[in-house]
Amino acid sequence: MTLRPLLACLLAVWLAGCELLPPVPFELPSSRTTSEAAASASGCHADLPSFADDDCLLPEWVAFGLASQRGDRVWRQAMLTRLEGDSTERRLARAVALAWGNPSQWERASELYKADLAAAPVLLQPLLRYWLNELEGRRARAGRLNAAESAQAQSEARRAALEEENADLEKKLEALTAIERSINLRQQADE
């Protein structure tokens, strides 16, 4: 019965240990994302990302990327209007917004990324390169899907043409069979 004191001791340590744990990991997550919380905690609250503050550089751009991903067509159009200009940060912000638009906007986003990525702050370049690679991956998948759909449509058209040709050949074969029967009947009648 030496196990009883050991179990009582373990139970006491376990119960006391639970009270020593901070409650934060067990709280329900708030509606804000981690990047928004990080941006808020660091005092970064810009609507549009910029290169101005190194401390806010990544939180602002990540928050803008997430907003762009969640944004609809109306949000994107309003944001593109606000992002007009030829500065590198405006062009890259437009690339982020366009990258989550419709597939016709993806090519423009890719061009902007490629043209201005090297001019971005060094700290931001890996994130922008990651987003460019992700965009290029989506473009490649969309291209393969379009090619497969086109090949399938061509295959269906070819199958339909072959079925039509087969039906025509069957009609000709039936006509030839009828002619052959007619010839055979005449030969039998003549004999």
Phi and psi in degrees as GROMACS dihedral restraints (atoms count N, CA, C in turn):
[ dihedral_restraints ]
;  ai    aj    ak    al  type     phi  dphi    fc
    3     4     5     6     1   -79.5    20    10
    4     5     6     7     1    -6.6    20    10
    6     7     8     9     1   -77.2    20    10
    7     8     9    10     1   -28.3    20    10
    9    10    11    12     1   -61.5    20    10
   10    11    12    13     1   -47.7    20    10
   12    13    14    15     1   -64.2    20    10
   13    14    15    16     1   -36.3    20    10
   15    16    17    18     1   -65.1    20    10
   16    17    18    19     1   -44.8    20    10
   18    19    20    21     1   -64.0    20    10
   19    20    21    22     1   -39.8    20    10
   21    22    23    24     1   -63.8    20    10
   22    23    24    25     1   -40.4    20    10
   24    25    26    27     1   -66.0    20    10
   25    26    27    28     1   -45.4    20    10
   27    28    29    30     1   -61.8    20    10
   28    29    30    31     1   -39.9    20    10
   30    31    32    33     1   -63.6    20    10
   31    32    33    34     1   -42.4    20    10
   33    34    35    36     1   -64.3    20    10
   34    35    36    37     1   -43.0    20    10
   36    37    38    39     1   -66.0    20    10
   37    38    39    40     1   -41.1    20    10
   39    40    41    42     1   -63.5    20    10
   40    41    42    43     1   -46.4    20    10
   42    43    44    45     1   -65.2    20    10
   43    44    45    46     1   -41.1    20    10
   45    46    47    48     1   -68.6    20    10
   46    47    48    49     1   -35.9    20    10
   48    49    50    51     1   -64.5    20    10
   49    50    51    52     1   -34.6    20    10
   51    52    53    54     1   -65.7    20    10
   52    53    54    55     1   -33.4    20    10
   54    55    56    57     1   -76.1    20    10
   55    56    57    58     1   -20.0    20    10
   57    58    59    60     1   -82.9    20    10
   58    59    60    61     1   -16.1    20    10
   60    61    62    63     1   -74.4    20    10
   61    62    63    64     1   140.8    20    10
   63    64    65    66     1   -70.5    20    10
   64    65    66    67     1   146.2    20    10
   66    67    68    69     1   -77.4    20    10
   67    68    69    70     1   -12.4    20    10
   69    70    71    72     1   -55.6    20    10
   70    71    72    73     1   -45.0    20    10
   72    73    74    75     1   -63.7    20    10
   73    74    75    76     1   -17.8    20    10
   75    76    77    78     1  -101.0    20    10
   76    77    78    79     1     1.7    20    10
   78    79    80    81     1   -76.5    20    10
   79    80    81    82     1   154.1    20    10
   81    82    83    84     1   -70.0    20    10
   82    83    84    85     1   141.4    20    10
   84    85    86    87     1   -67.2    20    10
   85    86    87    88     1   145.7    20    10
   87    88    89    90     1   -79.9    20    10
   88    89    90    91     1   176.1    20    10
   90    91    92    93     1   -76.8    20    10
   91    92    93    94     1   -12.6    20    10
   93    94    95    96     1   -83.1    20    10
   94    95    96    97     1   146.7    20    10
   96    97    98    99     1   -80.1    20    10
   97    98    99   100     1   167.6    20    10
   99   100   101   102     1   -61.6    20    10
  100   101   102   103     1   -43.1    20    10
  102   103   104   105     1   -67.5    20    10
  103   104   105   106     1   -36.3    20    10
  105   106   107   108     1   -67.5    20    10
  106   107   108   109     1   -38.5    20    10
  108   109   110   111     1   -65.9    20    10
  109   110   111   112     1   -40.0    20    10
  111   112   113   114     1   -65.8    20    10
  112   113   114   115     1   -41.8    20    10
  114   115   116   117     1   -64.1    20    10
  115   116   117   118     1   -40.9    20    10
  117   118   119   120     1   -66.9    20    10
  118   119   120   121     1   -41.6    20    10
  120   121   122   123     1   -66.0    20    10
  121   122   123   124     1   -32.7    20    10
  123   124   125   126     1   -89.3    20    10
  124   125   126   127     1    -1.3    20    10
  126   127   128   129     1    85.0    20    10
  127   128   129   130     1    18.5    20    10
  129   130   131   132     1   -97.1    20    10
  130   131   132   133     1   113.4    20    10
  132   133   134   135     1  -132.8    20    10
  133   134   135   136     1    25.3    20    10
  135   136   137   138     1   -71.7    20    10
  136   137   138   139     1   138.8    20    10
  138   139   140   141     1   -71.0    20    10
  139   140   141   142     1   -39.8    20    10
  141   142   143   144     1  -111.7    20    10
  142   143   144   145     1   135.0    20    10
  144   145   146   147     1   -71.0    20    10
  145   146   147   148     1   151.8    20    10
  147   148   149   150     1  -144.1    20    10
  148   149   150   151     1   176.9    20    10
  150   151   152   153     1  -100.5    20    10
  151   152   153   154     1     4.2    20    10
  153   154   155   156     1   -65.1    20    10
  154   155   156   157     1   -46.6    20    10
  156   157   158   159     1  -114.8    20    10
  157   158   159   160     1   114.2    20    10
  159   160   161   162     1   -60.8    20    10
  160   161   162   163     1   -33.3    20    10
  162   163   164   165     1   -68.7    20    10
  163   164   165   166     1   -29.5    20    10
  165   166   167   168     1  -100.4    20    10
  166   167   168   169     1    -2.5    20    10
  168   169   170   171     1   -54.2    20    10
  169   170   171   172     1   -61.1    20    10
  171   172   173   174     1   -67.2    20    10
  172   173   174   175     1   -47.2    20    10
  174   175   176   177     1   -58.4    20    10
  175   176   177   178     1   -40.6    20    10
  177   178   179   180     1   -66.7    20    10
  178   179   180   181     1   -44.2    20    10
  180   181   182   183     1   -69.9    20    10
  181   182   183   184     1   -38.2    20    10
  183   184   185   186     1   -65.5    20    10
  184   185   186   187     1   -43.9    20    10
  186   187   188   189     1   -61.7    20    10
  187   188   189   190     1   -40.7    20    10
  189   190   191   192     1   -66.8    20    10
  190   191   192   193     1   -40.0    20    10
  192   193   194   195     1   -61.6    20    10
  193   194   195   196     1   -41.6    20    10
  195   196   197   198     1   -67.8    20    10
  196   197   198   199     1   -40.1    20    10
  198   199   200   201     1   -63.8    20    10
  199   200   201   202     1   -38.8    20    10
  201   202   203   204     1   -65.4    20    10
  202   203   204   205     1   -38.8    20    10
  204   205   206   207     1   -65.5    20    10
  205   206   207   208     1   -37.3    20    10
  207   208   209   210     1   -84.9    20    10
  208   209   210   211     1   -18.7    20    10
  210   211   212   213     1   -67.5    20    10
  211   212   213   214     1   150.1    20    10
  213   214   215   216     1   -96.8    20    10
  214   215   216   217     1  -173.0    20    10
  216   217   218   219     1   -61.5    20    10
  217   218   219   220     1   -40.9    20    10
  219   220   221   222     1   -65.1    20    10
  220   221   222   223     1   -45.7    20    10
  222   223   224   225     1   -59.8    20    10
  223   224   225   226     1   -44.4    20    10
  225   226   227   228     1   -64.3    20    10
  226   227   228   229     1   -42.3    20    10
  228   229   230   231     1   -64.9    20    10
  229   230   231   232     1   -42.8    20    10
  231   232   233   234     1   -62.9    20    10
  232   233   234   235     1   -41.4    20    10
  234   235   236   237     1   -68.0    20    10
  235   236   237   238     1   -40.2    20    10
  237   238   239   240     1   -63.7    20    10
  238   239   240   241     1   -34.9    20    10
  240   241   242   243     1   -65.1    20    10
  241   242   243   244     1   -43.1    20    10
  243   244   245   246     1   -68.1    20    10
  244   245   246   247     1   -25.2    20    10
  246   247   248   249     1   -94.8    20    10
  247   248   249   250     1    14.4    20    10
  249   250   251   252     1   -64.1    20    10
  250   251   252   253     1   148.2    20    10
  252   253   254   255     1   137.2    20    10
  253   254   255   256     1   166.5    20    10
  255   256   257   258     1  -106.3    20    10
  256   257   258   259     1     4.4    20    10
  258   259   260   261     1   -69.4    20    10
  259   260   261   262     1   153.3    20    10
  261   262   263   264     1   -60.4    20    10
  262   263   264   265     1   -42.5    20    10
  264   265   266   267     1   -66.3    20    10
  265   266   267   268     1   -36.1    20    10
  267   268   269   270     1   -68.6    20    10
  268   269   270   271     1   -42.0    20    10
  270   271   272   273     1   -64.8    20    10
  271   272   273   274     1   -41.5    20    10
  273   274   275   276     1   -69.0    20    10
  274   275   276   277     1   -36.6    20    10
  276   277   278   279     1   -65.0    20    10
  277   278   279   280     1   -37.8    20    10
  279   280   281   282     1   -63.3    20    10
  280   281   282   283     1   -39.4    20    10
  282   283   284   285     1   -60.8    20    10
  283   284   285   286     1   -42.0    20    10
  285   286   287   288     1   -62.9    20    10
  286   287   288   289     1   -44.8    20    10
  288   289   290   291     1   -66.1    20    10
  289   290   291   292     1   -43.3    20    10
  291   292   293   294     1   -68.8    20    10
  292   293   294   295     1   -30.3    20    10
  294   295   296   297     1   -62.6    20    10
  295   296   297   298     1   -24.0    20    10
  297   298   299   300     1  -106.0    20    10
  298   299   300   301     1    13.9    20    10
  300   301   302   303     1   -83.9    20    10
  301   302   303   304     1  -154.2    20    10
  303   304   305   306     1   -80.9    20    10
  304   305   306   307     1   163.7    20    10
  306   307   308   309     1   -56.2    20    10
  307   308   309   310     1   -26.8    20    10
  309   310   311   312     1   -70.4    20    10
  310   311   312   313     1   -20.8    20    10
  312   313   314   315     1   -88.1    20    10
  313   314   315   316     1   -14.4    20    10
  315   316   317   318     1   -62.9    20    10
  316   317   318   319     1   -39.1    20    10
  318   319   320   321     1   -63.9    20    10
  319   320   321   322     1   -43.2    20    10
  321   322   323   324     1   -62.7    20    10
  322   323   324   325     1   -41.6    20    10
  324   325   326   327     1   -60.7    20    10
  325   326   327   328     1   -43.5    20    10
  327   328   329   330     1   -62.1    20    10
  328   329   330   331     1   -43.1    20    10
  330   331   332   333     1   -60.9    20    10
  331   332   333   334     1   -44.3    20    10
  333   334   335   336     1   -64.2    20    10
  334   335   336   337     1   -45.2    20    10
  336   337   338   339     1   -56.2    20    10
  337   338   339   340     1   -51.8    20    10
  339   340   341   342     1   -64.0    20    10
  340   341   342   343     1   -36.5    20    10
  342   343   344   345     1   -71.6    20    10
  343   344   345   346     1   -34.9    20    10
  345   346   347   348     1  -115.6    20    10
  346   347   348   349     1    -3.3    20    10
  348   349   350   351     1   -59.6    20    10
  349   350   351   352     1   -41.7    20    10
  351   352   353   354     1   -66.9    20    10
  352   353   354   355     1   -23.4    20    10
  354   355   356   357     1   -86.8    20    10
  355   356   357   358     1    -6.5    20    10
  357   358   359   360     1   -73.8    20    10
  358   359   360   361     1   158.2    20    10
  360   361   362   363     1   -57.6    20    10
  361   362   363   364     1   144.5    20    10
  363   364   365   366     1   -56.1    20    10
  364   365   366   367     1   -38.0    20    10
  366   367   368   369     1   -63.5    20    10
  367   368   369   370     1   -29.5    20    10
  369   370   371   372     1   -91.4    20    10
  370   371   372   373     1   -20.3    20    10
  372   373   374   375     1   -57.7    20    10
  373   374   375   376     1   -41.9    20    10
  375   376   377   378     1   -61.5    20    10
  376   377   378   379     1   -38.7    20    10
  378   379   380   381     1   -65.2    20    10
  379   380   381   382     1   -46.1    20    10
  381   382   383   384     1   -64.7    20    10
  382   383   384   385     1   -38.5    20    10
  384   385   386   387     1   -64.8    20    10
  385   386   387   388     1   -40.0    20    10
  387   388   389   390     1   -61.4    20    10
  388   389   390   391     1   -45.8    20    10
  390   391   392   393     1   -64.1    20    10
  391   392   393   394     1   -38.4    20    10
  393   394   395   396     1   -63.3    20    10
  394   395   396   397     1   -45.6    20    10
  396   397   398   399     1   -62.2    20    10
  397   398   399   400     1   -39.8    20    10
  399   400   401   402     1   -64.4    20    10
  400   401   402   403     1   -42.4    20    10
  402   403   404   405     1   -62.8    20    10
  403   404   405   406     1   -45.4    20    10
  405   406   407   408     1   -62.7    20    10
  406   407   408   409     1   -35.5    20    10
  408   409   410   411     1   -63.6    20    10
  409   410   411   412     1   -43.5    20    10
  411   412   413   414     1   -63.2    20    10
  412   413   414   415     1   -41.7    20    10
  414   415   416   417     1   -62.8    20    10
  415   416   417   418     1   -41.8    20    10
  417   418   419   420     1   -65.1    20    10
  418   419   420   421     1   -43.2    20    10
  420   421   422   423     1   -63.3    20    10
  421   422   423   424     1   -41.0    20    10
  423   424   425   426     1   -64.5    20    10
  424   425   426   427     1   -39.5    20    10
  426   427   428   429     1   -63.7    20    10
  427   428   429   430     1   -43.3    20    10
  429   430   431   432     1   -64.7    20    10
  430   431   432   433     1   -39.4    20    10
  432   433   434   435     1   -64.3    20    10
  433   434   435   436     1   -43.1    20    10
  435   436   437   438     1   -63.8    20    10
  436   437   438   439     1   -40.3    20    10
  438   439   440   441     1   -64.9    20    10
  439   440   441   442     1   -41.2    20    10
  441   442   443   444     1   -66.1    20    10
  442   443   444   445     1   -40.7    20    10
  444   445   446   447     1   -65.6    20    10
  445   446   447   448     1   -39.4    20    10
  447   448   449   450     1   -65.2    20    10
  448   449   450   451     1   -42.7    20    10
  450   451   452   453     1   -64.2    20    10
  451   452   453   454     1   -39.1    20    10
  453   454   455   456     1   -66.0    20    10
  454   455   456   457     1   -40.9    20    10
  456   457   458   459     1   -64.3    20    10
  457   458   459   460     1   -40.6    20    10
  459   460   461   462     1   -64.8    20    10
  460   461   462   463     1   -40.1    20    10
  462   463   464   465     1   -64.0    20    10
  463   464   465   466     1   -42.5    20    10
  465   466   467   468     1   -64.0    20    10
  466   467   468   469     1   -41.7    20    10
  468   469   470   471     1   -64.3    20    10
  469   470   471   472     1   -41.5    20    10
  471   472   473   474     1   -65.4    20    10
  472   473   474   475     1   -41.3    20    10
  474   475   476   477     1   -62.3    20    10
  475   476   477   478     1   -42.8    20    10
  477   478   479   480     1   -63.7    20    10
  478   479   480   481     1   -40.3    20    10
  480   481   482   483     1   -65.3    20    10
  481   482   483   484     1   -40.8    20    10
  483   484   485   486     1   -66.3    20    10
  484   485   486   487     1   -38.0    20    10
  486   487   488   489     1   -63.8    20    10
  487   488   489   490     1   -40.5    20    10
  489   490   491   492     1   -65.8    20    10
  490   491   492   493     1   -42.2    20    10
  492   493   494   495     1   -63.4    20    10
  493   494   495   496     1   -40.8    20    10
  495   496   497   498     1   -62.1    20    10
  496   497   498   499     1   -42.8    20    10
  498   499   500   501     1   -63.0    20    10
  499   500   501   502     1   -40.9    20    10
  501   502   503   504     1   -63.3    20    10
  502   503   504   505     1   -41.8    20    10
  504   505   506   507     1   -65.3    20    10
  505   506   507   508     1   -37.4    20    10
  507   508   509   510     1   -63.6    20    10
  508   509   510   511     1   -40.2    20    10
  510   511   512   513     1   -63.2    20    10
  511   512   513   514     1   -42.9    20    10
  513   514   515   516     1   -64.7    20    10
  514   515   516   517     1   -40.3    20    10
  516   517   518   519     1   -63.2    20    10
  517   518   519   520     1   -42.0    20    10
  519   520   521   522     1   -63.8    20    10
  520   521   522   523     1   -39.7    20    10
  522   523   524   525     1   -65.3    20    10
  523   524   525   526     1   -42.7    20    10
  525   526   527   528     1   -65.2    20    10
  526   527   528   529     1   -38.2    20    10
  528   529   530   531     1   -64.2    20    10
  529   530   531   532     1   -40.6    20    10
  531   532   533   534     1   -64.4    20    10
  532   533   534   535     1   -40.7    20    10
  534   535   536   537     1   -64.8    20    10
  535   536   537   538     1   -43.3    20    10
  537   538   539   540     1   -62.6    20    10
  538   539   540   541     1   -41.9    20    10
  540   541   542   543     1   -61.8    20    10
  541   542   543   544     1   -41.2    20    10
  543   544   545   546     1   -62.9    20    10
  544   545   546   547     1   -43.0    20    10
  546   547   548   549     1   -64.3    20    10
  547   548   549   550     1   -43.4    20    10
  549   550   551   552     1   -63.8    20    10
  550   551   552   553     1   -39.7    20    10
  552   553   554   555     1   -65.2    20    10
  553   554   555   556     1   -39.2    20    10
  555   556   557   558     1   -65.6    20    10
  556   557   558   559     1   -41.2    20    10
  558   559   560   561     1   -65.3    20    10
  559   560   561   562     1   -38.5    20    10
  561   562   563   564     1   -69.2    20    10
  562   563   564   565     1   -36.7    20    10
  564   565   566   567     1   -68.5    20    10
  565   566   567   568     1   -33.1    20    10
  567   568   569   570     1   -74.7    20    10
  568   569   570   571     1   -21.9    20    10
